[in-house]
């Protein structure tokens, strides 16, 4: 599996955990900090219930490598709340080994509109 495919799969798994409100699991896995968890919960509560898109084909995940090649960013455009697409975007960061063959760290960075 190529790095981009691995990052997309990990991003989907992370979204699944967020949809099911598994914040403690994400914190234990070091995918999420307590501060970011609190921020996400506040943003999500204002939007409604975070849900999976009605059709997985509507789940748009982009992967970018930073210009300095220090890490990758995954971006989900757009999150769904109460089965409706929103303007909220989820950003995650992924760090890899030097050969870019293995993910060494994956964290939820932030959400933005």
FIZA-671656 format. One record per residue: residue number from 1; residue in three letters; x, y, z of N, C-alpha, C in turn. Coordinates in Angstrom, 3 decimals, decimal comma. Layout:
[NUM ALA [X Y Z] [X Y Z] [X Y Z]] ...
END
This chain:
[1 UNK [0,857 -1,183 0,000] [0,000 0,000 0,000] [0,895 1,236 0,000]] [2 UNK [0,623 2,140 -0,883] [1,415 3,358 -0,968] [1,063 4,311 0,181]] [3 UNK [1,956 5,259 0,422] [1,784 6,170 1,550] [0,449 6,910 1,477]] [4 UNK [0,073 7,422 0,308] [-1,188 8,165 0,200] [-2,374 7,277 0,583]] [5 UNK [-2,370 6,029 0,150] [-3,453 5,102 0,504] [-3,483 4,833 2,000]] [6 UNK [-2,300 4,688 2,616] [-2,217 4,470 4,059] [-2,789 5,669 4,816]] [7 UNK [-2,452 6,864 4,351] [-2,921 8,082 5,018] [-4,431 8,247 4,873]] [8 UNK [-4,970 7,922 3,722] [-6,422 8,003 3,526] [-7,120 7,003 4,435]] [9 UNK [-6,601 5,775 4,511] [-7,205 4,759 5,383] [-7,161 5,190 6,847]] [10 UNK [-6,038 5,748 7,284] [-5,903 6,207 8,666] [-6,830 7,391 8,944]] [11 UNK [-6,998 8,267 7,976] [-7,905 9,404 8,134] [-9,344 8,924 8,259]] [12 UNK [-9,731 7,938 7,455] [-11,089 7,369 7,552] [-11,316 6,726 8,910]] [13 UNK [-10,318 5,982 9,392] [-10,420 5,338 10,709] [-10,586 6,401 11,801]] [14 UNK [-9,845 7,477 11,678] [-9,927 8,562 12,655] [-11,305 9,221 12,610]] [15 UNK [-11,833 9,452 11,415] [-13,175 10,024 11,296] [-14,207 9,097 11,933]] [16 UNK [-14,064 7,813 11,709] [-14,980 6,835 12,310] [-14,963 6,958 13,838]] [17 UNK [-13,776 7,102 14,412] [-13,664 7,284 15,869] [-14,326 8,588 16,308]] [18 UNK [-14,167 9,653 15,531] [-14,806 10,925 15,881] [-16,326 10,826 15,795]] [19 UNK [-16,827 10,167 14,759] [-18,279 10,010 14,596] [-18,862 9,286 15,808]] [20 UNK [-18,114 8,292 16,325] [-18,589 7,507 17,469] [-18,121 8,082 18,812]] [21 UNK [-17,581 9,298 18,775] [-17,166 10,038 19,972] [-16,178 9,258 20,841]] [22 UNK [-15,208 8,642 20,184] [-14,170 7,879 20,882] [-12,963 8,779 21,172]] [23 UNK [-13,223 9,893 21,837] [-12,167 10,869 22,105] [-11,071 10,284 22,998]] [24 UNK [-11,458 9,540 24,036] [-10,466 8,953 24,945] [-9,539 8,004 24,197]] [25 UNK [-10,082 7,200 23,294] [-9,276 6,278 22,486] [-8,272 7,067 21,651]] [26 UNK [-8,733 8,127 21,006] [-7,852 8,944 20,182] [-6,770 9,621 21,017]] [27 UNK [-7,113 10,015 22,235] [-6,114 10,621 23,134] [-5,079 9,574 23,541]] [28 UNK [-5,538 8,377 23,892] [-4,612 7,303 24,278] [-3,688 6,917 23,133]] [29 UNK [-4,184 6,948 21,904] [-3,370 6,637 20,726] [-2,473 7,808 20,330]] [30 UNK [-2,604 8,923 21,015] [-1,864 10,159 20,750] [-2,185 10,731 19,381]] [31 UNK [-3,413 10,469 18,934] [-3,917 11,057 17,692] [-4,554 12,406 17,989]] [32 UNK [-4,902 12,601 19,239] [-5,647 13,782 19,662] [-5,144 14,223 21,026]] [33 UNK [-4,947 15,537 21,191] [-4,604 16,065 22,512] [-5,894 16,418 23,241]] [34 UNK [-5,832 16,523 24,540] [-7,025 16,890 25,310] [-7,524 18,272 24,903]] [35 UNK [-6,599 19,180 24,642] [-6,974 20,542 24,243] [-7,718 20,519 22,899]] [36 UNK [-7,198 19,770 21,938] [-7,848 19,671 20,628] [-9,187 18,949 20,754]] [37 UNK [-9,259 17,932 21,628] [-10,516 17,204 21,846] [-11,599 18,153 22,348]] [38 UNK [-11,245 19,006 23,295] [-12,205 19,972 23,827] [-12,666 20,923 22,733]] [39 UNK [-11,727 21,409 21,929] [-12,060 22,315 20,831] [-12,996 21,633 19,830]] [40 UNK [-12,661 20,403 19,420] [-13,502 19,683 18,464] [-14,907 19,475 19,012]] [41 UNK [-15,001 19,075 20,263] [-16,314 18,840 20,866] [-17,160 20,107 20,856]] [42 UNK [-16,540 21,245 21,147] [-17,269 22,515 21,138] [-17,758 22,854 19,729]] [43 UNK [-16,878 22,706 18,741] [-17,248 23,004 17,354] [-18,337 22,050 16,893]] [44 UNK [-18,162 20,765 17,162] [-19,124 19,762 16,716] [-20,490 19,975 17,355]] [45 UNK [-20,533 20,326 18,634] [-21,816 20,555 19,307] [-22,590 21,704 18,671]] [46 UNK [-21,882 22,708 18,190] [-22,547 23,831 17,523] [-23,145 23,416 16,181]] [47 UNK [-22,560 22,399 15,552] [-22,994 21,962 14,228] [-24,100 20,908 14,280]] [48 UNK [-24,119 20,106 15,338] [-25,061 18,986 15,437] [-24,300 17,709 15,720]] [49 UNK [-24,817 16,583 15,263] [-24,147 15,301 15,447] [-23,284 14,992 14,235]] [50 UNK [-21,993 14,760 14,477] [-21,092 14,384 13,402] [-21,527 13,027 12,863]] [51 UNK [-21,723 12,926 11,552] [-22,178 11,685 10,933] [-21,277 11,336 9,749]] [52 UNK [-21,357 10,085 9,344] [-20,656 9,624 8,144] [-21,469 10,103 6,943]] [53 UNK [-20,831 10,464 5,828] [-21,605 10,858 4,636] [-22,586 9,754 4,236]] [54 UNK [-23,689 10,139 3,649] [-24,696 9,171 3,231] [-24,132 8,166 2,234]] [55 UNK [-23,200 8,593 1,427] [-22,537 7,730 0,452] [-21,035 7,948 0,630]] [56 UNK [-20,283 6,882 0,844] [-18,847 7,042 1,092] [-18,140 7,734 -0,070]] [57 UNK [-18,706 7,663 -1,258] [-18,127 8,357 -2,415] [-18,107 9,870 -2,194]] [58 UNK [-18,945 10,364 -1,296] [-18,991 11,796 -1,001] [-17,909 12,220 -0,004]] [59 UNK [-17,199 11,239 0,566] [-16,123 11,536 1,509] [-14,892 11,935 0,714]] [60 UNK [-14,541 13,204 0,797] [-13,446 13,763 0,006] [-12,236 13,971 0,904]] [61 UNK [-11,202 13,134 0,701] [-9,977 13,239 1,501] [-8,823 13,572 0,558]] [62 UNK [-8,158 14,679 0,843] [-6,989 15,085 0,070] [-5,739 14,860 0,912]] [63 UNK [-4,646 14,530 0,254] [-3,358 14,324 0,923] [-2,337 15,247 0,266]] [64 UNK [-1,626 15,999 1,104] [-0,600 16,922 0,614] [0,700 16,655 1,363]] [65 UNK [1,804 16,714 0,653] [3,100 16,684 1,316] [3,594 18,122 1,400]] [66 UNK [4,065 18,517 2,551] [4,549 19,881 2,722] [5,769 20,118 1,825]] [67 UNK [5,952 21,351 1,393] [7,048 21,690 0,483] [8,407 21,285 1,032]] [68 UNK [8,583 21,412 2,350] [9,877 21,043 2,940] [9,960 19,540 3,230]] [69 UNK [8,913 18,816 2,854] [8,823 17,360 2,993] [8,952 16,880 4,435]] [70 UNK [8,597 17,742 5,386] [8,725 17,364 6,799] [7,526 16,559 7,309]] [71 UNK [6,380 16,687 6,652] [5,197 15,925 7,038] [4,139 16,023 5,949]] [72 UNK [3,099 15,203 6,119] [1,953 15,214 5,218] [0,755 15,824 5,941]] [73 UNK [-0,173 16,358 5,178] [-1,439 16,848 5,709] [-2,544 16,081 5,006]] [74 UNK [-3,521 15,610 5,795] [-4,729 15,066 5,188] [-5,861 16,018 5,532]] [75 UNK [-6,765 16,138 4,608] [-7,853 17,113 4,752] [-9,158 16,447 4,303]] [76 UNK [-10,150 16,490 5,179] [-11,478 15,998 4,802] [-12,345 17,209 4,512]] [77 UNK [-12,765 17,332 3,256] [-13,694 18,377 2,847] [-14,976 17,685 2,425]] [78 UNK [-15,987 17,786 3,008] [-16,347 18,528 4,192] [-16,954 17,540 5,172]] [79 UNK [-16,947 17,888 6,464] [-17,561 17,012 7,452] [-19,081 17,082 7,332]] [80 UNK [-19,723 16,018 7,756] [-21,183 15,919 7,705] [-21,747 15,939 9,126]] [81 UNK [-22,803 16,704 9,293] [-23,501 16,784 10,585] [-24,978 16,526 10,333]] [82 UNK [-25,543 15,615 11,114] [-26,952 15,242 10,953] [-27,273 14,909 9,499]] [83 UNK [-26,333 14,180 8,860] [-26,471 13,696 7,474] [-26,563 14,815 6,442]] [84 UNK [-26,023 15,992 6,789] [-25,956 17,122 5,861] [-24,501 17,574 5,767]] [85 UNK [-24,057 17,859 4,548] [-22,696 18,346 4,371] [-22,558 19,739 4,975]] [86 UNK [-21,440 19,971 5,650] [-21,198 21,275 6,268] [-19,996 21,935 5,586]] [87 UNK [-19,648 23,107 6,044] [-18,477 23,812 5,529] [-17,243 23,555 6,398]] [88 UNK [-17,354 22,633 7,345] [-16,257 22,342 8,275] [-15,267 21,372 7,618]] [89 UNK [-13,981 21,711 7,716] [-12,900 20,901 7,152] [-12,052 20,379 8,310]] [90 UNK [-11,707 19,091 8,276] [-10,842 18,477 9,282] [-9,440 18,342 8,714]] [91 UNK [-8,434 18,785 9,472] [-7,039 18,696 9,061] [-6,278 17,782 10,017]] [92 UNK [-5,507 16,865 9,454] [-4,645 15,987 10,237] [-3,222 16,112 9,707]] [93 UNK [-2,245 15,806 10,569] [-0,842 15,796 10,170] [-0,302 14,383 10,335]] [94 UNK [0,556 13,991 9,411] [1,190 12,683 9,484] [2,699 12,837 9,279]] [95 UNK [3,432 12,200 10,165] [4,889 12,194 10,070] [5,321 10,780 9,688]] [96 UNK [6,362 10,690 8,873] [6,825 9,393 8,393] [8,322 9,224 8,678]] [97 UNK [8,788 8,008 8,457] [10,227 7,788 8,538] [10,892 8,470 7,328]] [98 UNK [12,198 8,501 7,303] [12,936 9,213 6,249] [12,661 8,638 4,859]] [99 UNK [12,421 7,343 4,806] [12,170 6,699 3,516] [10,722 6,846 3,046]] [100 UNK [9,882 7,387 3,916] [8,446 7,549 3,635] [7,769 6,202 3,347]] [101 UNK [8,183 5,211 4,137] [7,590 3,883 4,015] [6,706 3,528 5,195]] [102 UNK [6,796 4,317 6,280] [6,000 4,027 7,475] [5,574 5,333 8,140]] [103 UNK [4,371 5,349 8,666] [3,853 6,497 9,411] [4,358 6,380 10,844]] [104 UNK [5,011 7,424 11,312] [5,556 7,404 12,671] [4,653 8,136 13,664]] [105 UNK [3,839 9,064 13,178] [2,894 9,784 14,038] [1,782 10,337 13,176]] [106 UNK [0,569 10,323 13,740] [-0,608 10,851 13,037] [-1,433 11,589 14,066]] [107 UNK [-1,702 12,870 13,814] [-2,450 13,661 14,789] [-3,552 14,471 14,096]] [108 UNK [-4,634 14,659 14,825] [-5,669 15,587 14,376] [-5,151 16,981 14,684]] [109 UNK [-5,068 17,805 13,685] [-4,515 19,144 13,850] [-5,592 20,141 14,261]] [110 UNK [-6,620 20,309 13,433] [-7,666 21,283 13,728] [-8,843 21,096 12,775]] [111 UNK [-9,859 21,902 12,992] [-10,962 22,024 12,045] [-11,086 23,496 11,685]] [112 UNK [-11,612 23,750 10,498] [-11,771 25,115 10,035] [-12,973 25,173 9,099]] [113 UNK [-13,501 26,350 8,915] [-14,641 26,523 8,002] [-14,264 27,458 6,889]] 
END
